[in-house]
Amino acid sequence: MSSNSLRAAPLLRTLLTAVLVATVAAPASAAPRPGLVELTVLSNTKPEYVSGGDVLVKVSPAAKVKLNGRDVTPAFTVQPDRSLLGLVTGLRTGANVLTAGGTSLRVTSYPLSGPIFSGPQQVPFYCETTAFGLAPAAQPLCEAPTKVTYRYRTSAGAFIALADPATRPADLATTVLDGRTVPYIVRLETGTIDRAVYQFAALYDGTDPSPVRSQQNWNQKLVYTFGGGCNAGFHQGNQTGNVLNDLFLSQGYAVASSTLNVPETNCSTVISGEAAMMVKEHFIETFGPTRYTIGWGGSGGSVNQHEIADAYPGILDGIVPGVSFPDMFSAFTSAADCSVLNKYFAGSSLTEAQKTAITGFVSSSPCLSWQAGFGPKMTPTGSCNRAPGAPIPPTAFWDPVLNPTGIKCMSAEQWVTQLGRDPKTGLARSVRDNVGIQYGLHALQTGVITPAEFADLNANVGGVDAAGQLVAQRAVADPGALRAAYRSDLQLSGGQGLRSTPIIDQRSYADRAGFGIDIHTAEVSFVTRARLLKANGTAANQVIIMSSLDPAQSAAASRYELNAMDRWLAAITTDTSKRSAQAKVIANKPADLNDGCYVSATQRVDQPLNYPPAGTCGTTYPVAANPRIAAGSDAGVSKLKCALKPLDFADYKVAFTAADRAKLRQAFPAGVCDYKKPGPGEQPAAGTWIDYSRPFSW
């Protein structure tokens, strides 16, 4: 798509299923009879989900091409293999038909402002285009003309604006690509897609990019970056996942992202997936076909990668999630558990060792961080940004009396399309539940707390209600929300697209990093592994590599992980066997790529990492648990709400007094968790590529 076509409104562009033979995602082309012409669309993964009015198409063998009966053959260029490659423009909103040599392919085009499959868009929606130097924009679409600017890398390691890319500043750095030393000048494109501000960057070779001509300084590979956090949305965002990244650009990778790929702006992985699909399509229509796309990002960005790869396969071919979580529900479960435990701890005489054992972490500090960081995001007003200059005016925020229809600043607002809204409260239906959870069970079993302390804890711990308030009663999930969470795969199953996705879990050890950072605890990598094992019978497509937060060590780990993922995906693309996609991923994992850990910037130890790890890695990076695992949950923490079994004091192997028994009966009137049974509402995901523009059953 040209910069000029991006300025048109409404803007349409076709996202069609990838692919060249070298592409990881499976081809989606018209399936002609033998001897007929094959039409292959290269812009994206779904011919029915396209946007922006143009599409990159391959025709083999060469033949006259028509769009809706109009000859578009002049848009094509002959390629070395004698096929035709062309950017077809002028698609209309809705259905379109491409034809060539008796073969036809139906594609459906949507406005560039979206939505496509994510469902109704949030309103109001406050624009932030000016934060990127774009023209001011108007709600609710927040569209602005595209800008192309240039940056250069200095010899001191900074990216600096460059007005004229033909100039060569005295402090211009260089980089080496395939033995060639080239000036380190970057083309940076910024515009709006799907109501997000997008950016993509690539080394500049002195010419404008073209989708039908290879760029000399681009390696035909794309890294898609995701940011962190999680919040309610209702605004465009003022940062992307960072595209000016030396690790990627210096090696010839292109880098893309958008503001809606930053969960602190947009915590919906469905919307993030849609934005990534559309931005990637525009990149391909600007630079040409990609060999493969690698996901990259930590914390909330890891959730985006896991969820998009599982629910919308083909957008990302391999993922490198850092300080990872499987999904946002897992994160908020820890936040809620920690909130109730912290409240109980504040009024107790428990020691630090006892608090640590109850939380399951290496100390009680992560629980303080969880409540401080995510507790406010469970409430309608706790995370509202009221600072001067904030994108949303304070008058727009919800108030039960003054503005009952205002914006609720709670992360759950991002899941309303999937979970529904409770008509009685006006809040998103909640999956929060701690009925039957035996907090401190492991601490009781190991003698760290007494039977009396266990009984008192569970009788008085309380819960966090749907409005994020600490209450005396345990939290009870909405049955419809539970079903929807599993069906939508927002509670990550790992058994859909992830079963055939290469995963390098980048576990920077933050368990003892201190307040705020230490929510990123190491056991979570093994939570995801347990879900992969449960869903697929193997987790051989996931590699966990642990390292410290030391910058030199983190940099060494990142370099290796990028290189290993590149080699892994390259091997998959050349595998022409009849093996399944899952088998190809497992078979083509590089021989040197194994679980392990960095013990210094120059030494990586290969070691199988079972939960909890032993050996050198386990000693260097002790892996603990979390409140749910410490309460008896399965390692995958896969149940939002547990099935119950009768309270049986014979199960505990300890002696309770009559008073203790009375407290436990009070705490568990309906029974305690039975993790051997499916949880209420637990069911397989409804499938990939769910379209929320259509009704979704709760």
N, C-alpha and C positions, 0 to 999 in steps of 0.2 A: 504494500500500500504506500503510495507516495505521500509526501507531506501535504501536498495540495489536496489530495482526496480526503485526508484526515480532517481538513478544515470544513468540508461540506457537512451539512446537517439536514435531515438525519443521515447518519453515516452507516453504511452497511458493509459487511465484509464476510466472506464465507470461511468458515472453519471446517475443513474437511479432513477426513482421516488420513494420517500420515501414510504413503511412505515410499521411499526408495528401498531397494534391497538392503542398503546399509542401515536402515532405520530400525531401532529396537522394537517399537510398537508394530503390531501386525498390520499389513497393508489393508486399506479399505478402498477398493476401487471397483468400478463396474466389472462384473465377471463375464467377459465375453465368451462366446463359443470359440473353439479352436479356429485360428486363422483370422479372427476379427481383431479390431483395434482395442487396446486396453487403455482406459482412462484412469489415472491415479491422481488423487488430490494429495498435496504435500503440506498443506497449511496447518492441519490439526488432526484430531482424532475422530470427529463425528460429522458426517455430511449433513445431519439434521440439526446441528448446532453451529451455525455459522454467523459471522457478523462483519459488517463494514463494506459490503458491496464488491469485494474482489477476492480472488482465490488463486493460489499457485497450483498449476496442473501440469502433469506429465502425460504425454500421449505417445504410445508405442505400439506399432510402428507409426511413423509420421502420417498424418491424415488431416483433412480439413476439419476444423473444430467450430461448432456452433453453440451459442448460448441463447436459449429460448428462440431458436430459429435464426439468429443473427450470426453472420460469419465473423469469428474473432480470431481466425488463423494468423493475421498479421501480428498479433500480440505474442506469438511464439517464436522461439529461437532454436535452431538445430543444435543438438548436443553431440559430444563426441561419439556416443553410442547410437547416433542417428535418430534418437527419439526427439520429441519436441518438448520444450519447457517454456511455460508462459504464464504471465500474471493476467488473468481474465478479470476485467473490470466491468462495472455496470450491472451487477446483480440487483434484482429488485427485492424489496422486502417480501418475505414469504417464499413460496416454492419457485425453484428455477430448474431448468433441465440443460445439462451439457450433453452434446452428442458429438461423436467422431466415428466415421467408418461403420455405421450401423450399431454402435454401442452408445447407450445413454446412461446418464447418472443424474439422479435427482438430488438437489441440495436445497436447504432452507436457510434463508438469510435473515438476520436480526439487526436492529439498530446497534451501532457501536456503543451506545450508552447503556445497553443491556435493558432488562435482564434476559438471560437465555434459559437456564434451568434452575436458577437459585430461588425463584419464586418472587413474591411481591417485595419491592424495594422499600427500605426504611424512609419514612418522611416524618418530620422535616429532615433535610440533609444539607449540612452547612459546608460550603466550598472553601478550599484552602489552596487554590491554584497559585496565588501570589507568593506563597511560601517557596515555590520552586522557580520564581521568576516568570511565570506564565501570566497571561492577561487575567483580570478579574472575571469570575464566572458567576452564573446565576443558578439558584436552586430550581428544581431538584437534580438536574442532570450534571451541573458543574463542568460543562465542556469549555475547553479553551484551545486556541490554535497551537499546533505543535511547534516546538523550537529545537533546533539542532545547534549545539555549542561544542566547544572543544576544551579539553584539559590536557596538561602535560605533566608528566611525573618528573619532579626535580631530583637532582643528585642527592638531596637531603631526605628524599622519601615522601614528599608531599605532592598532592594533586592540585595544580594551579590553573586558573582560567587562562585560556589562550585565544586571543581575539582572531588571529590569523593562523590557521594550521600550517601554512607554508613557511612561517618563520621558525627559526631555530634558536630559542633562548640559550644563553651561556650556560645555564645550570640544567639544561635538558638531559634527562637520563636516557639510556638506551636499554633494550632488552634483546635477547637472542631467541630467534625462532628457526628451528630446523637448520642451525648453523649460520643463519643470517643475522647480522646486527642491524636492528631497525630503531628509528627514533620512537621514544615512548610517548606517543601522542594518541589521545583517546577521543573518539567521536562519541558524544553523549546526546541521546535523543530523549526529550521529555514531552509528554502530551497527556491526553485524557482518554481512558478506555474504561467502560463498565463503571463509570462515575468515579473511578480512581485516577490519581495521577500516576502514570507509569514512567519508567525510565529503562533504557538499555544502553549499554556501553560496549565498545569494542575498539581494538587498536585501529588507527586510521592509516590506510595505505596510500593516501594522496588522491583517492578517487571516491566519488559517491558510491555507496553500496548499491548492488543490483541483485535481484532474486534469480537472475539467469546467468550471472557471471560470478565466478568464485572470487572472494576477497583475498588478496595476497597475504594479509596479516591475521586472518581469522582461521582457526583450525576446524571449522565446521561443527563445533560443539558449543552447547549453551549451558551455563550454570544459572539456575533460577533461585534467587535468595529470598528468605522469609525472615521477618523480624519476630520480636518476642512480645510478652505481655498477654493480656486479655481484658477487653472492656466492651462497653455497650454499643459503640458505634455512633450513628447519627451525624457523622462528619467525615470529610474526605481524607483527612490525615495530612501531616506535614513531613513525613519521612517514608522512604521505601526500605526494603531489606538491605540496602547499600549495594550499589552497582560499581562503585569505584573501589574495587578490591584488587590489590596488587597480586595476590596469590593467583587469581584467575587471569587477569588481563595480561600479566607479564608472560604467560605461557600461550597466549593466543586465544583463550576462551572469550566468548561474549558473555555478558552478564545482564540479566533482566530481573525486574521486580516491579511492584506497584504498592501504593499506600494501603490497598485493601489486602495485601499479603503480610501486613503487620498486625498481629492479633490485638495489640493495644488499641488500634484503631478499629479493627474489624475482627471479632472473635468467632465469626462463622466460617468454618472450614469449607462449607459449600460455596459461599460467596467468594472465598479466597481461591478455590479451585476454578470457579468460573472466570475470575479475573486473570488467573495464570493462563488458562486456556486461550483467552482472547489476546492477552499481551504476547504470548508465545506465537500465536498466529500472525500477529502484525510483524513481529520480528522476522519470521520466516519469509513473509511477503516483502520484507525490506532487504534482507541479507541472503535469502535462499535457503534451501533445505538444510536441516541440521542432521548430523549423524545420531546424536542422542542428547537428552537433557538431564542434567544432574540437579537434584534438589539439595539445598544447603541452608542451614540456619539452626539456631538453638532455642531451647526452652519452648515458648509458644510456637516458634518456627518449626520445631520438631513435630509438634502436634499437626501442624499444617501438612508436613510431608507425609506422616503416617496416614492421616485421614484421606488426603487427596490420592495418594498412591493406592489405597485400599478401595475407596468408593468411586474414584474417577480415574481408573488406570489408563495410561497412555500419555497423560500430561507430563508426568515425570517418569523417566526410565530407570533411574537409580537414585537413592536418597542417602544423604549423610546427615542424619539428625544429631544435633549436639545437645548435651545436658538434657536428655530427652524425657518426654512424657508420651504415653500412647494416645491420650485424648484429654480434652478439657474436663470431662466429668471426673476423671481420676484426680486431677489437680484440685478441683473444688471439693472432692470427698476428703482429701487430706486437710484442706483449709477448714472445713466444717468440723472434722474430728478434732483438729488442733484447737479450734475455738472453744469447744465444750470442755476439752481437757484443761486448757489454760485457765478457764474460769474455775474449774474444780480445784486445780492445783493452788490457785491464789488463796483459797480458804482452807487448805489442808496443811498438815505438818509433814508431808512426804519429803524425803531427801531428794537431792539432785539425781542420785543413782536410781531411785525408784521412779522418778518422773521420766528419766531416760528410758528405762525398761518398759514403761507403759506406752510411751510414744513409739518405741521401736527404733528410733533414730540413734545416732552415735552420741547425741546429747539432747537436751530438751530445747535447745536454741532453734532448730528448724520449725518447731511448733509455734514459737513466738513470731518467727518470720512469716509463716503461713497466715496466721491471723492478721498480722499487721498489713501484709501485702494484698491478700485476697479476701479477707473478711469484709472490707468496705464494698468490694465488688459484688457481694451477695445481697446488698441492700439497694433500695431504689435511689438513694441520695448520697451514699457514702463516698463514691468515687467521682462525683460531678466535678469537673474542672471549672472553678469559678474565678480563676486568676484573671487579672486584666489582660485583654487581648486574646483570651481563649476563644476558640471558634464558635462555641455555642453560648449565646447570651444567657445570663442567669435567669432571666424571666421565662426562658423556655423550659426550665426544669420542672419536674413533677413536684407538686405539693398537694397533700390530700384535701386541703381546704381551698387554697388560692388557685391551684392549677392542676386539678385532678386528671386532666388529659395530657399533661406535659411529658417530657422525656424522662424516662426512668433510667438512671445511670447504673444499671446492673447488667452483668455479663449475660445473664439468662435472656435478655432481650434479643440476643443474637440467635437464639434457638427457637423462637416463637413459631417460625414457619414449620419446623419439624415437630415440636412438642405440643404446640397449641397454647392457648391462653385460657386461664381459669376465669369463667364469666363472673364468678362471685368476687374475686379479689382484683381482677384486671392484671394479674401478674402472669408470667410464663408458668406453665404447669411444671412442677418441680419433680426431679428425680432424687432429691436429697432424702436419705433414709438411714436411720441407725437403730431401728427396732431389732432387738435380739443380739446386737453387737456386744460381745463380752470384753470390754476394754480391760487391758492388763492381764489377759488370760495367760500369756506366756510368762509374764512376770510372776503370776501366782504359781504356775507350774514349776518354775525354777527357784521359788522361795524368795524372790526379791521383795514381794509384798505379801502380807499376811492374808489369810482368809477374811478377816474383818475389814482390812483395807480394800480388798477386792470387792466385797459386798457393798461397802459404803460408796466406793467410786461408782459402781454401776447403778446404785439406787438414786444417786444424786447428780449424775453427769449431765442430764438433760439433752437438748438438741438445738439445732438451728432451723428455724421454720422457713417457709417459702419466701418470706420477706427479708431473710438474712438476720433475723433477730434471735438472740440467745433466749431460749425458753426452758421451762422446767421439764416439759414433756419431750420424749424422744420424737425425732422428725419422722414423718410418714410420707412416702412418695406418692405421687398421683399415679394410679394404675395405668392410665392412658399414656402418660409421659414415659413410663417404664417401657411399655411396648414400643413406642415410637423411637426411643433412644436406641434400642437394639435393632429395630427394623431399618432405621436410617443409617446405622453403622456409626453414629456419633459416639456410642460406646464401642470403641474399636474392637472388631472381631479378629482382624488380621488374616481372615480366611478368604478374602476376595482378591483384589489386585496385589496385595502385599505378598501373597503366596509365591508370586513370580517376579518380585521386585528385589534387586540387590540392595542390601541395607548394610551400611557401615555405621554402627552406633558409636558416636564420638563422645565418650564419657569423660569429660573433664571433671576431676574429683573436687566437689564443692561441699562435701558433707561437713567439713570443719572450716569453711570459708568465712563464717561470721554472719551476723544478722543481715537478712535480706537475700543474700546470695545462697545461703545454705538450704533453701527449699529444694535445690536441684540435687537430690540425694541419689546415690549410685544404684540403690536397689531397683529403681524404676526401669533401668535398662533390662533387668531380668523379669520385670512385670510384662514388658512387651514380648520378651522371649517366651515366657510361659503361655501367652495368648497364641503366639505363632505355633507352638508345639501342640496346643489343644486343638487349634483349628485345622492344622495341616499335617500333623504327625511328625513334623520336622521343623527346625529353625535353622537349617543349614544355609539359608540365604541371608542370615543375619550374622554379622561379625561385630563383637564388642571390643573396642580398644580404649583402655583407660589411660589417663595422663593427668599430670598435675596442672595447676593454674599458672605455673611459671611460664612467662611469655615465650621463652626459647623452646621449652618443651612442647607447649601448645602449638607453636608454629611448626615444629618438626612433625608433630602428629598430623596436623592439617595437610602439610605437603605430602606426607606418605598416603594419607587417606584419599586425597584427590587423585594421586597417581594410581593408586590401587583400583579406585572406582573406574577410572578411565580405562585401565587395562581389562577390567572385568566386563564392562559394557562393550568394549571393542571385540573381545572374544565372543560374546553372545551374538553380536551382529554378523559375525562370519560363520556361525554355526548353522549349517544347512541341513542338519540331521532332521529326522522325523520325531525327535523327542519332544515331549511337552514343553511349554514355556517354563514351567517350574523346574523340570529336569535340566533344561539348558542353563538356567541361572546357577543351579547347584554345580553342574559339571564344569562350568567355565570360570568358577572362582579361582583367581590366581593362586598358585601353590604356596606363595609366601604370605598370603593374606589369611591370618588366623586370629582368633581371640588372643588377647594379651594386654600388655601395658608398657608404657614408657617409664623407665626408672631414671632416665636422664634424657637430655636433648639428643644424645647420640646413641642411646641403647634402648632397644625395644625387646621385650621378652615375649616370646610366643608361649602361650599357656592356655589350655581349655579353661573357660570360665563358667563353672557351674555355680548355682546359687546356694549358699554364699561362697564366693571364691576362696580357695586356699592358696598355698604356695607363695611365691614371690609377690604376685599381684595382690593376693588377698592380704598379705602382711603390709604391703606398701599402701594399699587403698582398701581399708576395712569396709566391707559392705554390710550394712545393718538391715533394718526393715522400715516399716511405717505403722501408724496406729492400727490399720486394718489387718496387716499380716501379724502384728503383735497380739491381735484379738482372735487369731485363729483362721483368718481368711486363706484361701488358696493363693499361691504365689502370683497368679495373674490378676488378683483382685478384680475378677471378671464380673462380679455380681453387684449391681447397683443396690439391690435389696435382696436379702438372703431369705431362703426358705427357713421355716422354724421347726424345731423338734421340742418335745416336752423337756422342761428343766429336770434333770436327774442328778442329784447330788453324788451319786456313785461314780459319775464320770470324772470328778475332779481329783480323786485320790488325796484329798485333804479333808480335815475335819472342820465343819462349820458349826458354830453355836446356833441355838434356836433363834437368837436375834439376827445372826447373819443370814440364816435361811429365810427369815421373814423379809429382810431387805432384798434378797435376791428374787423372791417371789414377787415383790413389789416392782423390781426392776424389769422382770421378764414374765409378765402375766400370761403371755401367749406362747412363751418358750424362747429358746436361744437359737442362734444360727446353726443351720445344718448345711455346710458347704458342699456336701456330697450330692445334694439335690439341686436341680435348676432353680434359679431365683424366680420370684413372681414376675411375669412378663418377659422372662428371658426366652429369646428365640433367635433363629438365624437372621442375618441381615437380608433385606428384601432384594438385594442384587445391586449391581453397579449402575452408575449413570442414572440415578433416580432424578426425575424431572419434577421439581417442586412448583412448576407453573401449573401442574395438574393436581387435583386433590390428593392429599396424602393421609392415609387412615391412621388414627391413633389407636 
